Amino acid sequence: MSFNVLIVEDQPLVALNLQDTVEELGHNAVGIASNMYQALLLAKDVDMALVDVNLEDGPTGPIVGRTLVEADVTVLFMTSDPGLLRGGVPGALGVIQKPVPDLELIGAIQYAADRHAGRNDIPPPRGLLQFHPDASVGTSS
């Protein structure tokens, strides 16, 4: 089964690697967003999203993630500092730490696709820190 995937990442090389991996797995990368505004513009008809925390416009990834979850998008966060999401984001799958080895990235994308397809009995891939279902991100400044 193929899904439409939004990549929310402000580092061009990382974003292009994600796009290549998504497409190699048979999914459609609908676009790359480097900030919250672009992400929300591209979010129409998206099934899944790979979301970084710190974007061009600051730490807006959790806002993007919450907005996408509310639109029934399967969200997986990817960041170099998972501690920024220590409280989680309600409805999101979890977070994987960057840099992500290729096999772990493939596993994480496949896991998100399986979960989006309704398969909830699949164990999470190595490296994925799952969020508790009742998770909420604190907004500390």
C-alpha positions as CSV (number, residue, x, y, z in Angstrom):
1,M,0.0,0.0,0.0
2,S,1.3,3.4,-1.0
3,F,0.9,6.6,1.1
4,N,1.4,10.3,0.6
5,V,4.2,11.5,2.9
6,L,5.1,15.0,3.9
7,I,8.7,15.7,4.9
8,V,9.2,18.5,7.4
9,E,12.9,19.1,7.5
10,D,15.0,22.3,7.1
11,Q,18.3,20.6,6.3
12,P,18.3,20.1,2.5
13,L,20.6,17.0,2.4
14,V,18.6,15.3,5.2
15,A,15.3,16.2,3.5
16,L,16.5,14.8,0.1
17,N,17.7,11.6,1.8
18,L,14.3,11.2,3.4
19,Q,12.5,11.9,0.1
20,D,14.6,9.2,-1.7
21,T,13.9,6.7,1.1
22,V,10.2,7.4,1.1
23,E,10.0,7.0,-2.7
24,E,12.2,3.8,-2.7
25,L,9.7,2.3,-0.3
26,G,6.9,3.0,-2.9
27,H,5.4,6.0,-1.2
28,N,4.7,9.4,-2.7
29,A,6.7,12.3,-1.2
30,V,4.3,15.2,-1.6
31,G,6.8,17.8,-0.7
32,I,9.5,19.1,1.6
33,A,8.7,21.8,4.1
34,S,11.5,23.7,5.9
35,N,9.2,25.8,8.1
36,M,5.7,25.6,9.7
37,Y,4.0,27.7,7.1
38,Q,5.2,25.5,4.2
39,A,4.3,22.4,6.1
40,L,0.8,23.5,6.7
41,L,0.4,24.5,3.1
42,L,1.6,21.1,1.9
43,A,-0.5,19.1,4.4
44,K,-3.5,18.6,2.2
45,D,-4.2,14.9,1.3
46,V,-1.2,13.8,3.4
47,D,-1.3,10.3,5.1
48,M,2.0,10.4,7.0
49,A,4.6,13.0,8.0
50,L,8.2,12.9,9.1
51,V,8.7,16.0,11.2
52,D,11.8,17.6,12.6
53,V,11.5,19.7,15.8
54,N,13.7,22.7,15.0
55,L,12.8,24.2,11.6
56,E,13.8,27.4,9.8
57,D,11.3,29.4,11.9
58,G,12.4,27.9,15.3
59,P,11.1,24.9,17.3
60,T,7.8,24.8,15.5
61,G,7.8,21.0,14.7
62,P,5.6,20.1,17.6
63,I,3.0,22.6,16.5
64,V,3.1,21.1,13.0
65,G,2.9,17.6,14.4
66,R,-0.2,18.4,16.6
67,T,-1.9,20.1,13.7
68,L,-1.3,17.1,11.4
69,V,-2.4,14.6,14.1
70,E,-5.7,16.5,14.4
71,A,-6.1,15.9,10.6
72,D,-5.6,12.1,11.0
73,V,-2.1,12.2,9.7
74,T,0.3,9.6,11.1
75,V,3.2,11.6,12.5
76,L,6.8,10.4,13.3
77,F,9.2,13.0,14.7
78,M,12.9,12.9,13.8
79,T,15.3,15.1,15.7
80,S,18.9,15.2,16.9
81,D,17.6,16.0,20.5
82,P,14.6,13.7,21.4
83,G,14.7,15.3,24.9
84,L,12.9,18.3,23.3
85,L,9.8,16.0,23.0
86,R,10.2,14.3,26.4
87,G,6.5,14.8,27.2
88,G,5.4,13.5,23.7
89,V,2.8,14.8,21.3
90,P,-0.7,13.3,21.7
91,G,-1.5,11.0,18.7
92,A,2.0,11.0,17.2
93,L,3.8,7.7,17.0
94,G,7.0,8.8,18.7
95,V,10.5,10.2,17.9
96,I,13.6,8.8,16.3
97,Q,17.0,10.4,16.9
98,K,19.0,11.8,14.0
99,P,21.2,10.9,12.4
100,V,19.2,7.8,11.6
101,P,21.0,4.8,10.1
102,D,19.5,3.7,6.8
103,L,18.1,0.4,8.0
104,E,16.5,2.2,11.0
105,L,15.0,4.9,8.8
106,I,13.5,2.2,6.5
107,G,12.1,0.4,9.5
108,A,10.6,3.6,11.0
109,I,8.9,4.6,7.7
110,Q,7.6,1.1,7.2
111,Y,6.3,1.1,10.9
112,A,4.5,4.4,10.3
113,A,3.0,3.0,7.1
114,D,1.8,-0.1,8.9
115,R,0.3,1.9,11.7
116,H,-1.4,4.2,9.2
117,A,-2.9,1.1,7.5
118,G,-4.3,0.1,10.9
119,R,-1.8,-2.6,11.9
120,N,-1.3,-1.9,15.6
121,D,0.2,-5.3,16.5
122,I,3.6,-4.6,15.0
123,P,6.4,-3.8,17.3
124,P,8.2,-0.5,16.9
125,P,11.5,-0.4,15.1
126,R,14.8,-0.1,16.8
127,G,15.6,3.4,17.9
128,L,12.0,4.6,18.0
129,L,10.9,6.1,21.3
130,Q,7.2,5.7,21.4
131,F,5.0,8.4,23.0
132,H,2.5,7.4,25.6
133,P,-1.1,7.6,24.2
134,D,-1.9,10.4,26.7
135,A,1.3,12.3,26.0
136,S,1.5,16.1,25.9
137,V,4.5,18.3,25.2
138,G,5.3,20.9,27.8
139,T,6.1,24.3,26.4
140,S,9.0,25.5,28.4
141,S,10.8,28.6,27.3
